Amino acid sequence: MGKSDKETMNTSKKQYWRVLTIAILCSLTWIYLFPKDTSLNTNTQKTERKFTVMGTFAHTVIYGKTELTEKASAEISEIFSQIEKVCNIFDPESEISRLNKTAYTKAFKCSPLLWNIFNSSRRDYAKSGGAFDVSARPLMLLWGFYRKRGDTLPSAIEIKEAQSKTGLDKIVFDNKKHTVKFTVPGMSIDFGGIAKGIAVQSAVEKIKAMGIKHGVIDLGGNMYCLGRPPAPKKSYTIGIRDPLAKNKICAKLSLHNQAVATSGNYERYVTIKGRHYTHIMNPKTGKPVEDMLSVSVLNPSAGEADFLSTAIFILGIDFAKKVCKANPEIGVFIVRRNPKDKSKTETIQIGKLKISPSP
């Protein structure tokens, strides 16, 4: 292993723990979630677990028959671990790391799990007109979200060069052989904007099949509320953090049998020349998104909620309205800088939401 390879690996390890710490701080708050379990009887219990996985913090609470809750919690942990093994870009031995290293020189044969994640990514890329792009990693590298670039902005030439290495249209997918082939050197994939949502949705489907009807699964702010909470509450209430004041809640959102995901300009950013740049990248401009601060999406699917929160953060209000018009089950809560006065913020509610401002 050469010196540059060692430096990259060390940087990846440091970045992994940095991202993990930030993710724990940035998760949607659970402060309002769990009432007293007044409806639980001797045949029903609450199993609660907290653990780190996929570079973030997981928190699960499962209600049900005693013999099922422990098993369901273990199944959730196993699903998350399997997806982490496939998608962890900070592990040089993960499947996605091996693909990124070799997919330009030869077609890479995907496991069934990785192929399914790619299929979801391809659908989302098409739905967003290329704005949601899991191949935007070269731009993230350029801007210093994986390793520090110093106190200089990328030049127009550097941005254009990085953009030439992005775009799922530059990848050959063999639908019969389940292989992936890069057509441009230097391309790489990062499923950070979709893997957690897919993991949560997979876990929900698994425990529902086991007979679990009530509970909450949270993976770094990608959350699904299954059924209803214990009586007397009729729905779960989630506090959405203020993107500009981490100790404040800007709104409270009620839901049941729904997922919620938030993409936001929270602690994960780079600072260049004293200015903060969010980690959410617009691949069309090659630059981080500006003025959008937070997007929370309610959706029956955790995978869709995860994708849409990022896509709407990039594409804005018109895209959010289009999405909600096409699917009345979707709700969107946006916090952004006021277009007329950037020193002020405004909130926008679109679609199906049951939400109230928080003092």
RAGIGI-V10651 format. One record per backbone hydrogen bond with DSSP energy under -0.5 kcal/mol. CO is the residue of the C=O (numbers start at 0). NH is the residue of the N-H. Records with the same first field share a line. If there is no record, write none. Layout:
CO=NH, NH
//
This chain:
1=5
2=6
3=7
4=8
5=9
6=10
7=11
8=12
9=13
10=14
11=15
12=16
13=17
14=18
15=19
16=20
17=21
18=22
19=23
20=24
21=25
22=26
28=238
29=32, 33
32=34
35=37
36=39
40=43
42=65
44=46, 63
45=47
46=61
48=59
50=57
52=55
55=52
56=219
57=50
58=217
59=48
60=215
61=46
62=213
63=44
64=67, 68
65=69
67=71
68=72
69=73
70=74
71=75
72=76
73=77
74=78
75=79
76=80
77=81
78=82
79=83
80=84
81=85
82=86
83=87
84=94
85=95
86=88
87=90
89=91
90=93
93=97
94=98
95=99
96=100
97=101
98=102
101=104, 105
102=181
106=108
107=109, 179
110=114
111=115
112=116
113=117
114=118
115=119
116=120
117=121
118=122
119=123
120=124
121=125
122=126
123=127
124=129
125=128
127=130
130=132, 282
132=135
133=189
134=137
135=138, 139
136=140
137=141
138=142
139=143, 144
140=143
154=158
155=159
156=160
157=161
158=162
159=163
161=164
162=165
166=169
167=170
169=182
170=172
171=173, 180
172=174
173=177, 178
177=109
178=173
179=107
180=171
183=186
187=136
190=193, 194
193=197
194=198
195=199
196=200
197=201
198=202
199=203
200=204
201=205
202=206
203=207
204=208
205=209
206=210, 211
207=210
213=62
214=225
215=60
216=223
217=58
218=221
220=222
221=218
222=259
223=216, 225
224=256, 257
225=214
226=256
229=232
230=37
235=237, 254
237=239, 252
238=28, 240
239=249, 250
241=244
244=241, 247
247=241, 249
249=357
250=239
251=355
252=237
254=235
257=224
258=298
259=222
260=296
262=294
263=265
266=268
267=278
269=271, 276
271=274
274=271
276=269
278=280
279=288
280=282
281=284, 285, 286
286=281
290=336
292=264
293=334
294=262
295=332
296=260
297=330
298=258
300=304
301=305
302=306
303=307
304=308
305=309
306=310
307=311
308=312
309=313
310=314
311=315
315=319
316=320
317=321
318=322
319=323
320=324
321=325
322=326
326=329
329=351
330=297
331=349
332=295
333=347
334=292, 293
335=345
337=340
340=337, 343
343=337
345=335
347=333
349=331
350=352
352=354
353=253
355=251
//
